[in-house]
């Protein structure tokens, strides 16, 4: 139960929740962050040291890519159809 007492885990959870609420970050990204933190905590529990710099870089890079994706989708023009779709009459 040391993971529940770990301040880094709580900070990560709160920041993920804030990003989800404020920015609308995809759930896949949030789940991948949680998975990354879970693997890190498990590795540290087994005695392996993982530099926090690697973790922060991975999280920062994925957040940067996601923010670029959000910006691109907001700027993108909607697709224009060539002709209006008509439902075929039933009973044909």
DRENLO-539810 format. One record per residue: x, y, z of N, C-alpha, C, O in turn. Coordinates in Angstrom, 2 decimals. Layout:
DRENLO-539810
<site n_u="X" n_v="Y" n_w="Z" ca_u="X" ca_v="Y" ca_w="Z" c_u="X" c_v="Y" c_w="Z" o_u="X" o_v="Y" o_w="Z"/>
...
***
This chain:
DRENLO-539810
<site n_u="0.81" n_v="-1.20" n_w="0.00" ca_u="0.00" ca_v="0.00" ca_w="0.00" c_u="0.85" c_v="1.26" c_w="0.00" o_u="0.34" o_v="2.35" o_w="0.26"/>
<site n_u="2.14" n_v="1.10" n_w="-0.30" ca_u="3.01" ca_v="2.27" ca_w="-0.38" c_u="2.63" c_v="3.16" c_w="-1.55" o_u="2.90" o_v="4.36" o_w="-1.53"/>
<site n_u="2.01" n_v="2.58" n_w="-2.58" ca_u="1.63" ca_v="3.38" ca_w="-3.74" c_u="0.58" c_v="4.42" c_w="-3.38" o_u="0.56" o_v="5.51" o_w="-3.95"/>
<site n_u="-0.30" n_v="4.10" n_w="-2.44" ca_u="-1.32" ca_v="5.07" ca_w="-2.03" c_u="-0.73" c_v="6.21" c_w="-1.21" o_u="-1.30" o_v="7.30" o_w="-1.17"/>
<site n_u="0.40" n_v="5.96" n_w="-0.58" ca_u="1.04" ca_v="7.01" ca_w="0.21" c_u="2.05" c_v="7.80" c_w="-0.61" o_u="2.60" o_v="8.79" o_w="-0.12"/>
<site n_u="2.29" n_v="7.39" n_w="-1.85" ca_u="3.26" ca_v="8.06" ca_w="-2.71" c_u="2.68" c_v="9.37" c_w="-3.23" o_u="1.63" o_v="9.37" o_w="-3.88"/>
<site n_u="3.35" n_v="10.47" n_w="-2.95" ca_u="2.86" ca_v="11.78" ca_w="-3.38" c_u="2.89" c_v="11.92" c_w="-4.90" o_u="2.02" o_v="12.58" o_w="-5.48"/>
<site n_u="3.89" n_v="11.32" n_w="-5.56" ca_u="3.97" ca_v="11.41" ca_w="-7.02" c_u="2.76" c_v="10.78" c_w="-7.69" o_u="2.26" o_v="11.31" o_w="-8.68"/>
<site n_u="2.28" n_v="9.68" n_w="-7.15" ca_u="1.11" ca_v="9.02" ca_w="-7.74" c_u="-0.13" c_v="9.89" c_w="-7.59" o_u="-0.93" o_v="9.99" o_w="-8.53"/>
<site n_u="-0.31" n_v="10.52" n_w="-6.45" ca_u="-1.48" ca_v="11.39" ca_w="-6.26" c_u="-1.41" c_v="12.64" c_w="-7.12" o_u="-2.42" o_v="13.08" o_w="-7.66"/>
<site n_u="-0.20" n_v="13.21" n_w="-7.24" ca_u="-0.04" ca_v="14.39" ca_w="-8.11" c_u="-0.35" c_v="14.02" c_w="-9.55" o_u="-1.01" o_v="14.78" o_w="-10.25"/>
<site n_u="0.12" n_v="12.86" n_w="-9.99" ca_u="-0.16" ca_v="12.42" ca_w="-11.36" c_u="-1.65" c_v="12.19" c_w="-11.58" o_u="-2.19" o_v="12.57" o_w="-12.62"/>
<site n_u="-2.31" n_v="11.59" n_w="-10.61" ca_u="-3.74" ca_v="11.33" ca_w="-10.74" c_u="-4.54" c_v="12.64" c_w="-10.80" o_u="-5.45" o_v="12.77" o_w="-11.61"/>
<site n_u="-4.19" n_v="13.59" n_w="-9.95" ca_u="-4.90" ca_v="14.87" ca_w="-9.95" c_u="-4.63" c_v="15.63" c_w="-11.25" o_u="-5.55" o_v="16.24" o_w="-11.80"/>
<site n_u="-3.39" n_v="15.61" n_w="-11.73" ca_u="-3.10" ca_v="16.33" ca_w="-12.97" c_u="-3.79" c_v="15.67" c_w="-14.16" o_u="-4.24" o_v="16.37" o_w="-15.07"/>
<site n_u="-3.90" n_v="14.35" n_w="-14.17" ca_u="-4.62" ca_v="13.68" ca_w="-15.25" c_u="-6.11" c_v="14.03" c_w="-15.22" o_u="-6.72" o_v="14.26" o_w="-16.26"/>
<site n_u="-6.67" n_v="14.08" n_w="-14.03" ca_u="-8.07" ca_v="14.46" ca_w="-13.91" c_u="-8.28" c_v="15.89" c_w="-14.38" o_u="-9.26" o_v="16.18" o_w="-15.07"/>
<site n_u="-7.37" n_v="16.79" n_w="-14.02" ca_u="-7.49" ca_v="18.18" ca_w="-14.45" c_u="-7.37" c_v="18.31" c_w="-15.96" o_u="-8.11" o_v="19.06" o_w="-16.58"/>
<site n_u="-6.44" n_v="17.56" n_w="-16.57" ca_u="-6.30" ca_v="17.61" ca_w="-18.02" c_u="-7.54" c_v="17.07" c_w="-18.70" o_u="-7.97" o_v="17.59" o_w="-19.73"/>
<site n_u="-8.12" n_v="16.02" n_w="-18.14" ca_u="-9.33" ca_v="15.44" ca_w="-18.73" c_u="-10.48" c_v="16.43" c_w="-18.68" o_u="-11.23" o_v="16.56" o_w="-19.65"/>
<site n_u="-10.63" n_v="17.12" n_w="-17.56" ca_u="-11.75" ca_v="18.04" ca_w="-17.40" c_u="-11.54" c_v="19.32" c_w="-18.19" o_u="-12.43" o_v="19.74" o_w="-18.93"/>
<site n_u="-10.37" n_v="19.94" n_w="-18.06" ca_u="-10.13" ca_v="21.24" ca_w="-18.66" c_u="-9.84" c_v="21.15" c_w="-20.15" o_u="-10.43" o_v="21.88" o_w="-20.94"/>
<site n_u="-8.96" n_v="20.25" n_w="-20.52" ca_u="-8.52" ca_v="20.20" ca_w="-21.91" c_u="-9.28" c_v="19.20" c_w="-22.77" o_u="-9.25" o_v="19.28" o_w="-23.99"/>
<site n_u="-9.96" n_v="18.27" n_w="-22.14" ca_u="-10.66" ca_v="17.25" ca_w="-22.91" c_u="-9.70" c_v="16.24" c_w="-23.52" o_u="-9.95" o_v="15.73" o_w="-24.62"/>
<site n_u="-8.61" n_v="15.95" n_w="-22.82" ca_u="-7.64" ca_v="14.99" ca_w="-23.32" c_u="-8.31" c_v="13.62" c_w="-23.44" o_u="-9.14" o_v="13.24" o_w="-22.62"/>
<site n_u="-7.93" n_v="12.90" n_w="-24.48" ca_u="-8.52" ca_v="11.59" ca_w="-24.73" c_u="-8.30" c_v="10.64" c_w="-23.56" o_u="-7.31" o_v="10.74" o_w="-22.84"/>
<site n_u="-9.24" n_v="9.75" n_w="-23.39" ca_u="-9.13" ca_v="8.76" ca_w="-22.31" c_u="-7.96" c_v="7.82" c_w="-22.53" o_u="-7.37" o_v="7.34" o_w="-21.56"/>
<site n_u="-7.62" n_v="7.54" n_w="-23.79" ca_u="-6.51" ca_v="6.65" ca_w="-24.08" c_u="-5.21" c_v="7.25" c_w="-23.55" o_u="-4.37" o_v="6.54" o_w="-22.99"/>
<site n_u="-5.05" n_v="8.55" n_w="-23.73" ca_u="-3.84" ca_v="9.21" ca_w="-23.23" c_u="-3.80" c_v="9.16" c_w="-21.71" o_u="-2.75" o_v="8.88" o_w="-21.13"/>
<site n_u="-4.92" n_v="9.43" n_w="-21.08" ca_u="-4.97" ca_v="9.38" ca_w="-19.62" c_u="-4.68" c_v="7.98" c_w="-19.11" o_u="-3.95" o_v="7.81" o_w="-18.13"/>
<site n_u="-5.25" n_v="6.97" n_w="-19.76" ca_u="-4.99" ca_v="5.59" ca_w="-19.35" c_u="-3.53" c_v="5.20" c_w="-19.56" o_u="-2.96" o_v="4.46" o_w="-18.76"/>
<site n_u="-2.93" n_v="5.69" n_w="-20.64" ca_u="-1.52" ca_v="5.38" ca_w="-20.87" c_u="-0.64" c_v="6.05" c_w="-19.83" o_u="0.36" o_v="5.47" o_w="-19.41"/>
<site n_u="-1.00" n_v="7.26" n_w="-19.39" ca_u="-0.26" ca_v="7.90" ca_w="-18.30" c_u="-0.38" c_v="7.07" c_w="-17.02" o_u="0.62" o_v="6.84" o_w="-16.33"/>
<site n_u="-1.58" n_v="6.63" n_w="-16.72" ca_u="-1.77" ca_v="5.82" ca_w="-15.52" c_u="-1.00" c_v="4.51" c_w="-15.60" o_u="-0.43" o_v="4.06" o_w="-14.61"/>
<site n_u="-0.98" n_v="3.91" n_w="-16.77" ca_u="-0.23" ca_v="2.68" ca_w="-16.96" c_u="1.27" c_v="2.93" c_w="-16.79" o_u="1.97" o_v="2.13" o_w="-16.16"/>
<site n_u="1.75" n_v="4.04" n_w="-17.34" ca_u="3.15" ca_v="4.39" ca_w="-17.20" c_u="3.52" c_v="4.58" c_w="-15.73" o_u="4.55" o_v="4.09" o_w="-15.27"/>
<site n_u="2.69" n_v="5.28" n_w="-15.00" ca_u="2.95" ca_v="5.51" ca_w="-13.58" c_u="2.86" c_v="4.21" c_w="-12.80" o_u="3.65" o_v="3.97" o_w="-11.89"/>
<site n_u="1.90" n_v="3.36" n_w="-13.14" ca_u="1.78" ca_v="2.07" ca_w="-12.48" c_u="2.98" c_v="1.18" c_w="-12.70" o_u="3.45" o_v="0.53" o_w="-11.76"/>
<site n_u="3.49" n_v="1.15" n_w="-13.92" ca_u="4.69" ca_v="0.36" ca_w="-14.20" c_u="5.89" c_v="0.93" c_w="-13.46" o_u="6.72" o_v="0.19" o_w="-12.94"/>
<site n_u="5.97" n_v="2.26" n_w="-13.41" ca_u="7.07" ca_v="2.90" ca_w="-12.69" c_u="7.02" c_v="2.55" c_w="-11.20" o_u="8.05" o_v="2.21" o_w="-10.61"/>
<site n_u="5.85" n_v="2.64" n_w="-10.60" ca_u="5.71" ca_v="2.32" ca_w="-9.18" c_u="6.00" c_v="0.85" c_w="-8.90" o_u="6.59" o_v="0.50" o_w="-7.88"/>
<site n_u="5.57" n_v="-0.02" n_w="-9.81" ca_u="5.85" ca_v="-1.45" ca_w="-9.65" c_u="7.34" c_v="-1.72" c_w="-9.75" o_u="7.89" o_v="-2.48" o_w="-8.96"/>
<site n_u="8.00" n_v="-1.08" n_w="-10.72" ca_u="9.45" ca_v="-1.27" ca_w="-10.87" c_u="10.19" c_v="-0.76" c_w="-9.65" o_u="11.13" o_v="-1.40" o_w="-9.18"/>
<site n_u="9.78" n_v="0.38" n_w="-9.13" ca_u="10.43" ca_v="0.90" ca_w="-7.93" c_u="10.16" c_v="0.01" c_w="-6.71" o_u="11.01" o_v="-0.12" o_w="-5.83"/>
<site n_u="8.98" n_v="-0.58" n_w="-6.66" ca_u="8.66" ca_v="-1.50" ca_w="-5.58" c_u="9.50" c_v="-2.76" c_w="-5.63" o_u="9.76" o_v="-3.38" o_w="-4.60"/>
<site n_u="9.93" n_v="-3.15" n_w="-6.83" ca_u="10.76" ca_v="-4.34" ca_w="-6.99" c_u="12.25" c_v="-4.01" c_w="-6.87" o_u="13.09" o_v="-4.89" o_w="-7.03"/>
<site n_u="12.57" n_v="-2.75" n_w="-6.60" ca_u="13.96" ca_v="-2.39" ca_w="-6.37" c_u="14.67" c_v="-1.79" c_w="-7.57" o_u="15.85" o_v="-1.46" o_w="-7.46"/>
<site n_u="14.01" n_v="-1.64" n_w="-8.68" ca_u="14.63" ca_v="-1.04" ca_w="-9.86" c_u="14.43" c_v="0.48" c_w="-9.82" o_u="13.34" o_v="0.96" o_w="-9.52"/>
<site n_u="15.49" n_v="1.21" n_w="-10.11" ca_u="15.38" ca_v="2.66" ca_w="-10.13" c_u="15.19" c_v="3.13" c_w="-11.57" o_u="15.97" o_v="2.79" o_w="-12.45"/>
<site n_u="14.15" n_v="3.91" n_w="-11.81" ca_u="13.88" ca_v="4.50" ca_w="-13.11" c_u="13.96" c_v="6.01" c_w="-12.92" o_u="13.28" o_v="6.59" o_w="-12.08"/>
<site n_u="14.81" n_v="6.64" n_w="-13.72" ca_u="14.98" ca_v="8.09" ca_w="-13.61" c_u="13.69" c_v="8.81" c_w="-13.93" o_u="13.03" o_v="8.50" o_w="-14.93"/>
<site n_u="13.32" n_v="9.76" n_w="-13.10" ca_u="12.08" ca_v="10.51" ca_w="-13.32" c_u="12.14" c_v="11.33" c_w="-14.60" o_u="11.11" o_v="11.64" o_w="-15.19"/>
<site n_u="13.35" n_v="11.68" n_w="-15.03" ca_u="13.49" ca_v="12.45" ca_w="-16.27" c_u="12.92" c_v="11.72" c_w="-17.47" o_u="12.30" o_v="12.33" o_w="-18.34"/>
<site n_u="13.12" n_v="10.41" n_w="-17.53" ca_u="12.57" ca_v="9.61" ca_w="-18.64" c_u="11.04" c_v="9.63" c_w="-18.62" o_u="10.39" o_v="9.75" o_w="-19.66"/>
<site n_u="10.49" n_v="9.50" n_w="-17.44" ca_u="9.04" ca_v="9.47" ca_w="-17.30" c_u="8.44" c_v="10.83" c_w="-17.66" o_u="7.46" o_v="10.90" o_w="-18.40"/>
<site n_u="9.03" n_v="11.90" n_w="-17.13" ca_u="8.51" ca_v="13.23" ca_w="-17.41" c_u="8.64" c_v="13.58" c_w="-18.89" o_u="7.76" o_v="14.23" o_w="-19.46"/>
<site n_u="9.74" n_v="13.14" n_w="-19.52" ca_u="9.89" ca_v="13.40" ca_w="-20.95" c_u="8.82" c_v="12.66" c_w="-21.75" o_u="8.22" o_v="13.23" o_w="-22.66"/>
<site n_u="8.58" n_v="11.39" n_w="-21.42" ca_u="7.56" ca_v="10.62" ca_w="-22.13" c_u="6.18" c_v="11.24" c_w="-21.96" o_u="5.42" o_v="11.33" o_w="-22.93"/>
<site n_u="5.85" n_v="11.66" n_w="-20.75" ca_u="4.55" ca_v="12.28" ca_w="-20.51" c_u="4.45" c_v="13.63" c_w="-21.21" o_u="3.41" o_v="13.94" o_w="-21.79"/>
<site n_u="5.50" n_v="14.41" n_w="-21.16" ca_u="5.49" ca_v="15.72" ca_w="-21.81" c_u="5.37" c_v="15.61" c_w="-23.32" o_u="4.64" o_v="16.36" o_w="-23.95"/>
<site n_u="6.11" n_v="14.66" n_w="-23.90" ca_u="6.05" ca_v="14.48" ca_w="-25.34" c_u="4.67" c_v="14.03" c_w="-25.79" o_u="4.14" o_v="14.54" o_w="-26.77"/>
<site n_u="4.07" n_v="13.08" n_w="-25.08" ca_u="2.74" ca_v="12.61" ca_w="-25.48" c_u="1.70" c_v="13.69" c_w="-25.28" o_u="0.76" o_v="13.80" o_w="-26.08"/>
<site n_u="1.84" n_v="14.50" n_w="-24.24" ca_u="0.92" ca_v="15.62" ca_w="-24.03" c_u="1.08" c_v="16.65" c_w="-25.14" o_u="0.09" o_v="17.19" o_w="-25.64"/>
<site n_u="2.32" n_v="16.93" n_w="-25.55" ca_u="2.57" ca_v="17.86" ca_w="-26.64" c_u="1.93" c_v="17.38" c_w="-27.94" o_u="1.30" o_v="18.16" o_w="-28.65"/>
<site n_u="2.09" n_v="16.10" n_w="-28.25" ca_u="1.50" ca_v="15.55" ca_w="-29.47" c_u="-0.03" c_v="15.62" c_w="-29.40" o_u="-0.68" o_v="15.93" o_w="-30.40"/>
<site n_u="-0.59" n_v="15.33" n_w="-28.23" ca_u="-2.05" ca_v="15.38" ca_w="-28.09" c_u="-2.57" c_v="16.81" c_w="-28.23" o_u="-3.61" o_v="17.02" o_w="-28.84"/>
<site n_u="-1.85" n_v="17.78" n_w="-27.68" ca_u="-2.27" ca_v="19.18" ca_w="-27.83" c_u="-2.19" c_v="19.62" c_w="-29.29" o_u="-3.05" o_v="20.37" o_w="-29.76"/>
<site n_u="-1.16" n_v="19.17" n_w="-30.01" ca_u="-1.09" ca_v="19.46" ca_w="-31.44" c_u="-2.27" c_v="18.84" c_w="-32.18" o_u="-2.83" o_v="19.45" o_w="-33.08"/>
<site n_u="-2.64" n_v="17.63" n_w="-31.80" ca_u="-3.77" ca_v="16.95" ca_w="-32.42" c_u="-5.07" c_v="17.69" c_w="-32.14" o_u="-5.91" o_v="17.83" o_w="-33.04"/>
<site n_u="-5.26" n_v="18.16" n_w="-30.91" ca_u="-6.47" ca_v="18.92" ca_w="-30.57" c_u="-6.53" c_v="20.20" c_w="-31.38" o_u="-7.58" o_v="20.57" o_w="-31.90"/>
<site n_u="-5.39" n_v="20.88" n_w="-31.49" ca_u="-5.35" ca_v="22.14" ca_w="-32.25" c_u="-5.65" c_v="21.89" c_w="-33.72" o_u="-6.37" o_v="22.67" o_w="-34.36"/>
<site n_u="-5.10" n_v="20.80" n_w="-34.27" ca_u="-5.32" ca_v="20.50" ca_w="-35.69" c_u="-6.79" c_v="20.19" c_w="-35.97" o_u="-7.33" o_v="20.61" o_w="-36.99"/>
<site n_u="-7.44" n_v="19.46" n_w="-35.06" ca_u="-8.83" ca_v="19.09" ca_w="-35.31" c_u="-9.76" c_v="20.29" c_w="-35.15" o_u="-10.82" o_v="20.32" o_w="-35.77"/>
<site n_u="-9.40" n_v="21.28" n_w="-34.32" ca_u="-10.23" ca_v="22.47" ca_w="-34.19" c_u="-10.13" c_v="23.35" c_w="-35.41" o_u="-11.09" o_v="24.04" o_w="-35.76"/>
<site n_u="-8.96" n_v="23.35" n_w="-36.07" ca_u="-8.73" ca_v="24.21" ca_w="-37.23" c_u="-9.26" c_v="23.57" c_w="-38.51" o_u="-9.59" o_v="24.28" o_w="-39.46"/>
<site n_u="-9.34" n_v="22.25" n_w="-38.53" ca_u="-9.72" ca_v="21.54" ca_w="-39.75" c_u="-11.13" c_v="21.91" c_w="-40.21" o_u="-12.05" o_v="22.07" o_w="-39.40"/>
<site n_u="-11.28" n_v="22.06" n_w="-41.51" ca_u="-12.58" ca_v="22.37" ca_w="-42.10" c_u="-13.42" c_v="21.10" c_w="-42.16" o_u="-12.88" o_v="20.01" o_w="-42.35"/>
<site n_u="-14.72" n_v="21.24" n_w="-42.01" ca_u="-15.56" ca_v="20.05" ca_w="-42.14" c_u="-15.55" c_v="19.53" c_w="-43.57" o_u="-15.33" o_v="20.28" o_w="-44.53"/>
<site n_u="-15.78" n_v="18.26" n_w="-43.70" ca_u="-15.79" ca_v="17.62" ca_w="-45.02" c_u="-17.07" c_v="18.00" c_w="-45.75" o_u="-18.17" o_v="17.92" o_w="-45.18"/>
<site n_u="-16.94" n_v="18.42" n_w="-47.00" ca_u="-18.09" ca_v="18.76" ca_w="-47.83" c_u="-18.43" c_v="17.57" c_w="-48.72" o_u="-17.57" o_v="17.06" o_w="-49.44"/>
<site n_u="-19.68" n_v="17.13" n_w="-48.68" ca_u="-20.12" ca_v="16.03" ca_w="-49.52" c_u="-20.47" c_v="16.55" c_w="-50.90" o_u="-20.87" o_v="17.71" o_w="-51.04"/>
<site n_u="-20.31" n_v="15.71" n_w="-51.91" ca_u="-20.62" ca_v="16.12" ca_w="-53.28" c_u="-22.12" c_v="16.24" c_w="-53.50" o_u="-22.59" o_v="17.16" o_w="-54.18"/>
<site n_u="-22.86" n_v="15.33" n_w="-52.94" ca_u="-24.32" ca_v="15.40" ca_w="-53.09" c_u="-24.96" c_v="14.92" c_w="-51.79" o_u="-24.35" o_v="14.20" o_w="-51.00"/>
<site n_u="-26.17" n_v="15.34" n_w="-51.60" ca_u="-26.88" ca_v="14.98" ca_w="-50.39" c_u="-27.27" c_v="13.50" c_w="-50.43" o_u="-27.70" o_v="12.99" o_w="-51.46"/>
<site n_u="-27.10" n_v="12.83" n_w="-49.31" ca_u="-27.46" ca_v="11.41" ca_w="-49.22" c_u="-28.97" c_v="11.31" c_w="-49.05" o_u="-29.56" o_v="11.96" o_w="-48.19"/>
<site n_u="-29.59" n_v="10.49" n_w="-49.86" ca_u="-31.03" ca_v="10.26" ca_w="-49.78" c_u="-31.25" c_v="8.80" c_w="-49.39" o_u="-30.65" o_v="7.89" o_w="-49.96"/>
<site n_u="-32.10" n_v="8.61" n_w="-48.40" ca_u="-32.46" ca_v="7.26" ca_w="-47.96" c_u="-33.33" c_v="6.63" c_w="-49.02" o_u="-34.31" o_v="7.24" o_w="-49.44"/>
<site n_u="-33.01" n_v="5.40" n_w="-49.47" ca_u="-33.89" ca_v="4.75" ca_w="-50.46" c_u="-35.26" c_v="4.48" c_w="-49.88" o_u="-35.37" o_v="4.19" o_w="-48.69"/>
<site n_u="-36.30" n_v="4.57" n_w="-50.68" ca_u="-37.65" ca_v="4.34" ca_w="-50.16" c_u="-37.79" c_v="2.89" c_w="-49.67" o_u="-37.29" o_v="1.96" o_w="-50.29"/>
<site n_u="-38.48" n_v="2.73" n_w="-48.54" ca_u="-38.68" ca_v="1.39" ca_w="-48.00" c_u="-39.72" c_v="0.66" c_w="-48.83" o_u="-40.64" o_v="1.27" o_w="-49.37"/>
<site n_u="-39.56" n_v="-0.65" n_w="-48.93" ca_u="-40.50" ca_v="-1.47" ca_w="-49.70" c_u="-40.08" c_v="-1.57" c_w="-51.15" o_u="-40.90" o_v="-1.96" o_w="-51.98"/>
<site n_u="-38.85" n_v="-1.25" n_w="-51.49" ca_u="-38.42" ca_v="-1.32" ca_w="-52.88" c_u="-38.02" c_v="-2.69" c_w="-53.28" o_u="-37.63" o_v="-2.91" o_w="-54.42"/>
***
